[in-house]
Amino acid sequence: MDYLFNEYNDQLLNQLPKGAFLTTRIGDKVNTMTIGWGNISVVWYKHVFMVYVRYSRETYNMLEQAGEFTVSFPITLDMKKELAYCGSHSFRNKDKIKDLGLTLINGKNINTPIIAECNLHLECKVIYKQSVEPGMISEEIKDKYYKGNNDYHVCYYGEIVAKYGNIE
């Protein structure tokens, strides 16, 4: 690992509720989606970033095959339009990266690229995944995020194999 685990974590966690790009790749197909949930921690003595993806998302299908992902954070940049677009369109119908003119750069340690326009990046390899169990969620959370649907999330634990950027 060539980074300090705590470096930029405050900025990362402050940006997350505003949105970040979760990117996956299968062969020549690259997809990105907006995330607003996640956490960074240490699990099994590994630095881990956890992301939550609904079963209905194309990203779920791609993550299941790829076993890796990147998260790109626009810490000091205004990318509200791009985040809104990626959060409201599906890769099944749209090439979001092409539509927005986003630039992909190869990851340093994995096959999945980063979004070049962002200024903080995580490269992660999936080491564990866990389905969100409906019976284990409080009624308050169910009512707010799952009311009227059974489209629950899978939590992917991604070992952070690279963390880099320029937030200056």
N, C-alpha and C positions, 0 to 999 in steps of 0.2 A: 504494500500500500504506500503510495507516494503522496499522501495528503494528511492533513490533521483532521481527525474525525469531527471535532467541534467547530472547525473553521466554516464560517458562513451559515451555521445552523440557525441562528436567530433570523437572518434574512430569509432563509429558505422557509422557515415556519411562518414568518409574517406574510410571505407571498402566497403560500399554499391556499388559503381560503379565497384569494383573489384569482387563483388559477395557475396551472402549470401544464406542460405538454407531456403526456405519457406516450412514448413512441415504441412501436414493435415492427419487426421485419420478418417476413417469410419469403425467402428467395429474393425476387425483384419487387415484391409487394411491400410497401412501407405505409404504415398507418399511424396517425397520431390522434389523440383525443384529449380533451380537457379534463383535468382532475382538480378537485378542491379539497380532497381528503387524503390523508396519509400520515405516516409517522416515521420518525427516524429514531433508532435505538440500537442497543446491543443485545443480540440473541445468540446463544451458543458461542459466546465470545467473538462473534462476528458483527461487523457494522452492517446494519440492515435498514433498508427503506421499505416500508409496507404501503402497498397501493390496493385500492378497492375497485373492482370492476364487476359490473353486472353481467349475468349470464347472457343477456340478450345482445350485448355489444359485440361487434366484430372483433374488437380488441381482445375480448375473452378468447375467441377461437384462435386468434393469432398467438396470444401468450401461451396458450396450451401447447401449441406446436413449437414455438421459438424457445421458451424457457429463459428468456432474457428481455430486458427493456431498458430504455433510457427515460429519464425525467429531465426536462429542460425548463428552467425557471427564468422568466423575464424580470429579474429583480429590480433593475433601475429603468426599465423600458415600459412604454405604454403599448401593450399588445392586447387591449381589451377586445378590439374587433376580431382579432384572430382567435383569441380564446373563446369568444362567444360563438364564432362560426364552428370551431372544432367541437364545441359542446352541444351543438344543435344539428349537426349533419353526420350521416353515417358513411363509413367507407364503402358500404354495400352499394351506395348510390353516387358517391362523390369522391373524387381524389382531392381531399382537403389540402394537402401539401401543394399540389399543382395549382388549385384554385386560388390559393392565397399567395403563391409565389414564394413559399418558404424555402430556405436553403438547407440541404442536408449535408452534414459532414460525418464521415465515418467515425465510429466510436474508436477509442484507443485500445480497448481490451475486449470488446465484444463486436458482433456483426451488426448490431442495431445502431443506426446513426443518431446524432443529436440534431436539434434545431439550431442552426448557426446564429439566428437572430437573437437568441437568448444569451444570458451572460453567466449562468450557473448550470452545471450539468452533473447528473449522476448516471453512471453505468451500473446496471444491476443484473445479477444472475439469480434466477428463482431457486431458492433452496427449500421452500416449503409453501404450501397453499392450504387454505382452510375456508370452507364454505361458511358463510354467515348462517347461523342456525336460528330460524324464526322463533323457536320457543325460548331462546336465551336473550332475546332483545326486549328491552322495556317497552311498555305500551306507548309511552311518549315518543320514542324513536320510531316505532312501527307506524304510529299515526302520522308522523311528520314525513317520513321517507318511503314508506311502503304501503300506505293506505290505498286500497283499490287495486293493488297488484301484488304478485308474488315474485317479482323480479329482484331477487336478493343479490347480494354481492359475493364474490370470492375475494379473499384477502391473500395477496401474493407477498411473500417475504422475499425481497431481493437483496442478496448480499451485495454491498457496494464494492465494486471492483475498481472504480475510478470516480473521482470527484474533482471537478476543476471548473474554472471560469475566471472572469474578470469583472469584479463588481465596482471597481474604482469609478 
